[in-house]
């Protein structure tokens, strides 16, 4: 089923890139802040933490942003080619994204990364579908009295 609440594809690509970049920067700040704090000498823990955040958090954000942007580009392209929105689109987009971002490592690396990302997105889609079915509101079932006369329409 189509999600009509989302923006059109060119805007979605920029939005997804920015959201993924922000998520990467926040996660990188937490991760490298703790890592810098633990790896610094006892008198300079806060300085080491801030230094690690300044140097590494934008890199993590850029990595997340590039993955999110390339995924969104492939997702919009696949939606345009297939002319439908279903759970196959993100799986194919994940497959293409994994392969495209790993091309520098050669064919075998790109193939393995594409398969891994496609499988990961398939798991995400499967879990999402299961959760959607579990959390769906079921309509109440009316009890039928066997001796009652049928309802006239």
Buried (B, 14 or more C-beta within 10 A) or exposed (E): EEEEEEEEBEEBBEBBBEBBBBBBBBBBBEBBBEBBBEEBEEEEBEEBBBBBBEEBBBEBBBBBBBBBBBBBBBBBBBBEEEEEBEEEBBBBBBBBBBBBBBEEEEEEEBEBBBEBBBBBBBEBBEEEEEEEEEEEEEEEEEEEEEEEEEEEE
